[in-house]
Amino acid sequence: MRGRESSVHDEAVAVVDRRLRRLYALAWTVFSAFIPFFVLWLRQRGFSPSRIGVILSVTAFASVAAAPIWSHAADRRTGTVRALQVAFVSAGVLALGLTTTGSTLLGVAAVAAALGAAQSPQTPLIDALAVSTLGPSRLHEYGAFRLWASLGWGIGAIAFGAVFEALGLGPMLPVYALGVVVTAVYVGRFRSSRPSKEHVASPFGSVGDALAHVPMLAPYLLGVFVFGASARAAWDFVPLRIVSGGGGPLLVGVAAGVSAFVEIPFMRWSSSLLSRVGARTVFVAGGCVYAAASLGWAVLEGSLAVTAVRIGLGVGFGLTYVTLVVITGTLVPERLRNTGQTLLQMCSWGLAPIVGSLAGGFVYQHIGPSQMFLGSAAGISVGIGVVWASTRRLGGEPSRLREQPGAPSQEQGPPLA
């Protein structure tokens, strides 16, 4: 009898695992219809580079400002699934709204900012759903699920690029809107449960609770921010390095697209690496790839060499992204899982690009490209050191990530919804 129950449980877990893989593949395929082409859509609307910069900056700030509100709602009010569904549907409506704004800066910027606010919780809450679904005993397997996002992104970007090349950018927003609504429906296949009532009151909501009561979370996030800003300073200006070395848009696109596929095997292997050496060590290894890339860009000038290094950066992303999600999922308690992943995304993909891009652009133009890339490598090294030091309480034992084997996840509930 017990063997039969075990078999039923294993099959139920396998069903949920398949759903999670499909969610990552679906969501990032949908994202790839919008993110790589939004700047081109703005240019087609007649906006100059400076006005495009204004729209992107306003959108980024709106995304950062809205993220804590979403995470608080997910952890204290609605739960992860409901918050994700609202965010996806809102993004679909606002994407269609962008099609009606014409070419007025104020109108496009306002709707784009609202769209950025709706998009802000999508990645962190999907990661929080994955962390909750896997539970402490299987958290080291996260990379095997996240790699489906890279696969969806890589295939989607190439496919949508070909479609938009043939048909123009007119279908971009309707395709994206349809995609996020379909994703909202699919998210509903995961079990929705009420958030825990166990929380510490704070005037700053769940974010204040996390920063005040999770040991070493603040310095850890500072290290993530320094690492992310320094890496982004280099990453954003690699296309200029490629073009100045004789390359063109095709080479820039190949560098970004192929790099996404390079991430996949390293995300797949991350489970074994985490089990053997622990998340902190794997993060350092991935971070060193970023530092080495920046050093390479400081001395290389040929477009092919710069492109090769950019492609190789997929190794670093595949290792660092997975380990940061795992470390964050280990640091924060279950009641703050959405807030923890949101704070991680805010520091690594929200605030970091804003600061890193501004600083990197200033140094690149007024001091020199080589100096900017060298500064990036130094900043990355500092960020690695801060993350390592602030997570020392996790210890060096990989088994730390697999505590409480078989513990049920609050959001997941029974394996089958």
HUGIUR-V920529 format. One record per residue. RES is the residue in three letters. PHI is phi in degrees with one decimal (NA if undefined). OMEGA is omega in degrees with one decimal (NA if undefined). Layout:
[[RES	PHI	OMEGA] [RES	PHI	OMEGA]]
This chain:
[[MET	NA	179.6] [ARG	-64.4	178.4] [GLY	-63.7	178.5] [ARG	-66.3	178.5] [GLU	-62.2	178.6] [SER	-64.0	179.5] [SER	-65.6	177.8] [VAL	-64.1	179.8] [HIS	-63.9	-179.5] [ASP	-62.1	179.0] [GLU	-67.1	178.5] [ALA	-64.8	177.3] [VAL	-62.7	179.6] [ALA	-62.1	178.1] [VAL	-63.3	-179.6] [VAL	-65.0	177.6] [ASP	-60.4	178.8] [ARG	-63.2	177.9] [ARG	-61.3	-177.7] [LEU	-67.6	177.3] [ARG	-60.8	-178.8] [ARG	-66.2	177.9] [LEU	-62.9	177.9] [TYR	-60.5	-178.8] [ALA	-63.1	-179.0] [LEU	-64.6	-175.1] [ALA	-61.5	-176.4] [TRP	-76.1	171.0] [THR	-65.0	177.7] [VAL	-64.0	179.3] [PHE	-58.4	-176.5] [SER	-69.6	176.0] [ALA	-79.2	-174.8] [PHE	-116.8	-168.8] [ILE	-58.6	-177.2] [PRO	-68.5	-170.3] [PHE	-113.2	-175.2] [PHE	-65.0	178.9] [VAL	-62.4	177.9] [LEU	-64.6	177.6] [TRP	-64.0	178.2] [LEU	-65.0	178.3] [ARG	-63.7	178.2] [GLN	-63.9	176.6] [ARG	-74.2	175.2] [GLY	100.2	-178.6] [PHE	-82.3	176.5] [SER	-75.9	178.0] [PRO	-55.0	-178.9] [SER	-66.9	178.9] [ARG	-72.3	173.8] [ILE	-61.6	177.5] [GLY	-60.0	178.5] [VAL	-62.8	-179.1] [ILE	-62.8	-179.9] [LEU	-65.2	179.9] [SER	-66.6	178.5] [VAL	-61.8	178.7] [THR	-63.0	-179.5] [ALA	-64.6	179.9] [PHE	-65.0	178.2] [ALA	-63.9	179.0] [SER	-63.1	180.0] [VAL	-65.4	-178.0] [ALA	-66.0	-176.1] [ALA	-81.4	-172.9] [ALA	-55.8	180.0] [PRO	-63.4	179.4] [ILE	-66.3	178.6] [TRP	-62.1	-176.4] [SER	-66.7	176.6] [HIS	-62.9	178.7] [ALA	-62.6	-178.5] [ALA	-66.8	-177.1] [ASP	-82.8	-173.3] [ARG	-115.7	-171.3] [ARG	-120.5	-166.0] [THR	-99.3	-169.4] [GLY	89.8	-173.8] [THR	-65.3	-173.8] [VAL	-63.7	-178.7] [ARG	-64.1	179.2] [ALA	-62.4	177.9] [LEU	-63.4	-179.4] [GLN	-62.9	178.2] [VAL	-62.6	-178.8] [ALA	-63.7	-179.0] [PHE	-65.9	-179.7] [VAL	-64.2	178.1] [SER	-60.1	179.2] [ALA	-63.3	178.4] [GLY	-62.9	179.5] [VAL	-63.6	-177.3] [LEU	-70.1	176.4] [ALA	-61.9	175.4] [LEU	-65.9	177.2] [GLY	-62.3	178.4] [LEU	-61.6	-178.1] [THR	-68.2	-176.1] [THR	-101.4	-171.7] [THR	-87.2	-179.1] [GLY	66.5	-178.1] [SER	-122.2	177.0] [THR	-85.5	-176.5] [LEU	-58.2	-176.6] [LEU	-63.5	-178.6] [GLY	-65.8	-179.6] [VAL	-65.5	-178.7] [ALA	-63.5	-178.5] [ALA	-66.2	-178.8] [VAL	-71.4	178.0] [ALA	-63.1	177.8] [ALA	-65.0	177.0] [ALA	-63.2	177.5] [LEU	-64.7	176.9] [GLY	-60.1	177.5] [ALA	-64.7	178.6] [ALA	-71.9	-179.5] [GLN	-78.3	-169.5] [SER	-57.7	-177.6] [PRO	-87.1	-169.2] [GLN	-62.9	179.7] [THR	-67.2	-177.6] [PRO	-63.9	-179.2] [LEU	-75.4	172.8] [ILE	-65.2	176.3] [ASP	-63.6	177.6] [ALA	-63.9	177.0] [LEU	-63.3	178.1] [ALA	-65.6	179.5] [VAL	-59.8	-179.9] [SER	-68.1	-179.2] [THR	-65.1	-178.7] [LEU	-72.4	-179.0] [GLY	76.2	-177.1] [PRO	-57.7	-174.6] [SER	-71.2	-176.5] [ARG	-125.1	-175.9] [LEU	-62.2	179.9] [HIS	-66.2	179.4] [GLU	-88.5	-174.3] [TYR	-52.4	-176.3] [GLY	-60.0	179.6] [ALA	-67.6	176.4] [PHE	-93.1	-177.6] [ARG	-64.6	-179.7] [LEU	-62.1	178.0] [TRP	-67.8	174.5] [ALA	-67.6	178.3] [SER	-63.3	178.5] [LEU	-64.5	178.2] [GLY	-62.0	179.8] [TRP	-63.4	-176.7] [GLY	-61.2	-179.8] [ILE	-67.6	-178.1] [GLY	-62.9	-178.1] [ALA	-61.3	179.7] [ILE	-67.9	-178.0] [ALA	-66.1	179.8] [PHE	-67.1	176.1] [GLY	-60.2	178.8] [ALA	-66.1	179.9] [VAL	-64.0	-177.5] [PHE	-71.0	174.7] [GLU	-65.2	-177.1] [ALA	-81.7	-172.8] [LEU	-105.9	-173.4] [GLY	87.9	-175.2] [LEU	-89.1	179.4] [GLY	-56.1	-178.7] [PRO	-77.2	-170.6] [MET	-56.8	-176.2] [LEU	-67.7	175.4] [PRO	-61.1	178.2] [VAL	-63.3	179.2] [TYR	-63.6	-179.2] [ALA	-60.6	177.9] [LEU	-61.6	-177.6] [GLY	-63.3	-178.3] [VAL	-71.2	176.2] [VAL	-67.8	176.1] [VAL	-60.3	178.7] [THR	-64.5	177.3] [ALA	-60.5	178.0] [VAL	-64.1	-177.9] [TYR	-66.1	178.3] [VAL	-58.3	179.4] [GLY	-63.0	177.5] [ARG	-76.2	176.2] [PHE	-86.8	-177.8] [ARG	-65.8	177.2] [SER	-103.6	179.4] [SER	-134.9	-179.7] [ARG	-72.5	178.0] [PRO	-64.2	177.6] [SER	-63.8	175.7] [LYS	-85.7	178.9] [GLU	-85.2	176.5] [HIS	-152.9	179.6] [VAL	-98.3	-178.7] [ALA	-63.1	177.8] [SER	-150.6	177.6] [PRO	-64.2	179.6] [PHE	-105.9	174.6] [GLY	65.8	-175.9] [SER	-66.8	177.2] [VAL	-65.6	177.2] [GLY	-62.7	177.0] [ASP	-58.7	-177.4] [ALA	-64.6	-176.4] [LEU	-67.8	-177.0] [ALA	-84.9	-168.1] [HIS	-120.9	174.7] [VAL	-97.1	-176.1] [PRO	-56.6	173.8] [MET	66.0	179.7] [LEU	-66.4	-177.8] [ALA	-61.1	177.7] [PRO	-64.9	176.0] [TYR	-61.4	179.1] [LEU	-65.4	175.6] [LEU	-61.6	177.9] [GLY	-62.7	177.4] [VAL	-61.6	179.9] [PHE	-63.2	179.9] [VAL	-61.7	178.1] [PHE	-60.8	-176.8] [GLY	-65.6	-179.8] [ALA	-64.4	-179.1] [SER	-68.0	179.0] [ALA	-67.8	-177.8] [ARG	-68.6	177.9] [ALA	-57.1	178.3] [ALA	-79.5	-174.6] [TRP	-56.1	-174.9] [ASP	-65.5	-172.8] [PHE	-107.9	172.9] [VAL	-62.1	177.1] [PRO	-55.2	178.0] [LEU	-66.0	177.3] [ARG	-65.2	179.2] [ILE	-65.5	-178.6] [VAL	-66.3	-179.9] [SER	-66.9	178.0] [GLY	-90.7	176.1] [GLY	107.0	178.9] [GLY	-85.9	-179.4] [GLY	-146.8	-177.7] [PRO	-57.0	-179.6] [LEU	-61.4	-179.6] [LEU	-66.8	176.3] [VAL	-62.0	179.4] [GLY	-65.4	177.7] [VAL	-61.9	-179.3] [ALA	-59.7	-178.3] [ALA	-73.9	-175.8] [GLY	-69.8	-178.6] [VAL	-66.6	178.7] [SER	-58.1	179.7] [ALA	-63.5	178.7] [PHE	-72.9	177.7] [VAL	-65.1	179.7] [GLU	-61.2	-165.9] [ILE	-58.8	-178.5] [PRO	-62.7	-179.2] [PHE	-73.1	171.4] [MET	-66.7	179.4] [ARG	-65.6	-178.7] [TRP	-79.8	-173.9] [SER	-60.8	179.8] [SER	-59.3	178.9] [SER	-65.5	-179.7] [LEU	-64.8	179.0] [LEU	-61.8	-179.4] [SER	-67.1	-174.4] [ARG	-87.5	-171.9] [VAL	-120.8	178.7] [GLY	94.2	-173.9] [ALA	-66.5	-177.2] [ARG	-61.3	-178.9] [THR	-66.6	178.9] [VAL	-64.7	177.1] [PHE	-61.1	179.6] [VAL	-60.2	179.3] [ALA	-61.2	178.5] [GLY	-65.3	178.2] [GLY	-62.5	178.8] [CYS	-65.1	175.5] [VAL	-63.8	177.1] [TYR	-61.1	-179.1] [ALA	-62.6	179.2] [ALA	-64.1	178.4] [ALA	-63.0	179.1] [SER	-62.5	176.3] [LEU	-63.2	178.0] [GLY	-63.4	179.7] [TRP	-66.6	179.0] [ALA	-70.0	-175.4] [VAL	-111.8	-178.6] [LEU	-87.7	179.3] [GLU	-125.4	179.9] [GLY	-67.6	-174.3] [SER	-63.2	-179.1] [LEU	-68.0	179.3] [ALA	-66.1	178.3] [VAL	-62.7	179.0] [THR	-64.3	179.9] [ALA	-61.0	178.1] [VAL	-66.1	179.1] [ARG	-62.5	177.4] [ILE	-63.9	-179.9] [GLY	-64.0	179.0] [LEU	-63.5	175.7] [GLY	-57.3	176.5] [VAL	-61.3	-179.6] [GLY	-63.7	179.7] [PHE	-64.8	-179.0] [GLY	-59.1	-179.6] [LEU	-86.6	-173.9] [THR	-75.3	-178.0] [TYR	-62.1	-179.0] [VAL	-60.6	-174.6] [THR	-69.6	178.3] [LEU	-66.7	176.3] [VAL	-62.9	-179.6] [VAL	-66.5	179.4] [ILE	-61.2	179.5] [THR	-62.8	178.2] [GLY	-63.3	178.3] [THR	-85.4	-177.9] [LEU	-68.4	-172.4] [VAL	-90.9	177.1] [PRO	-73.5	-177.6] [GLU	-56.5	-175.7] [ARG	-67.4	-177.8] [LEU	-121.2	-173.6] [ARG	-64.0	178.8] [ASN	-70.0	179.6] [THR	-64.4	179.3] [GLY	-60.9	180.0] [GLN	-67.8	177.8] [THR	-67.2	177.3] [LEU	-61.9	176.5] [LEU	-60.6	-179.6] [GLN	-66.0	178.6] [MET	-61.5	-176.9] [CYS	-76.7	-174.5] [SER	-91.7	-175.7] [TRP	-125.3	178.8] [GLY	-108.9	-179.0] [LEU	-72.7	-176.1] [ALA	-58.3	178.7] [PRO	-62.8	-179.9] [ILE	-62.2	-178.3] [VAL	-70.9	-177.4] [GLY	-63.5	-179.6] [SER	-67.0	179.1] [LEU	-63.9	-178.9] [ALA	-66.5	-179.7] [GLY	-62.8	179.1] [GLY	-64.2	179.9] [PHE	-64.3	-178.3] [VAL	-66.1	-178.9] [TYR	-57.9	-175.5] [GLN	-79.7	-169.5] [HIS	-100.2	-179.7] [ILE	-115.2	175.7] [GLY	145.4	-179.0] [PRO	-60.8	-177.8] [SER	-61.1	179.5] [GLN	-65.4	178.9] [MET	-64.8	-179.3] [PHE	-68.4	175.8] [LEU	-64.9	176.4] [GLY	-62.3	177.0] [SER	-61.5	179.7] [ALA	-61.0	178.6] [ALA	-64.7	179.4] [GLY	-63.5	177.5] [ILE	-60.0	179.8] [SER	-62.6	177.5] [VAL	-62.8	179.6] [GLY	-59.8	178.0] [ILE	-58.9	-179.2] [GLY	-62.3	-179.0] [VAL	-67.6	178.3] [VAL	-62.0	-179.9] [TRP	-61.0	-177.3] [ALA	-68.0	-175.1] [SER	-75.8	179.7] [THR	-108.4	-176.3] [ARG	-65.1	179.1] [ARG	-68.1	174.8] [LEU	-71.9	178.9] [GLY	75.9	-178.5] [GLY	-98.5	-176.0] [GLU	-82.7	176.5] [PRO	-56.2	-177.6] [SER	-63.3	177.9] [ARG	-57.5	-178.0] [LEU	-81.9	-175.7] [ARG	-124.8	177.0] [GLU	-69.2	174.9] [GLN	53.1	-178.2] [PRO	-58.2	177.2] [GLY	80.9	-179.8] [ALA	-64.7	-179.3] [PRO	-71.6	177.1] [SER	-91.7	-176.1] [GLN	-66.1	-178.0] [GLU	-73.7	-174.9] [GLN	-72.9	-175.5] [GLY	65.1	175.2] [PRO	-60.1	-175.9] [PRO	-54.4	-179.6] [LEU	-99.2	178.1] [ALA	-69.7	NA]]
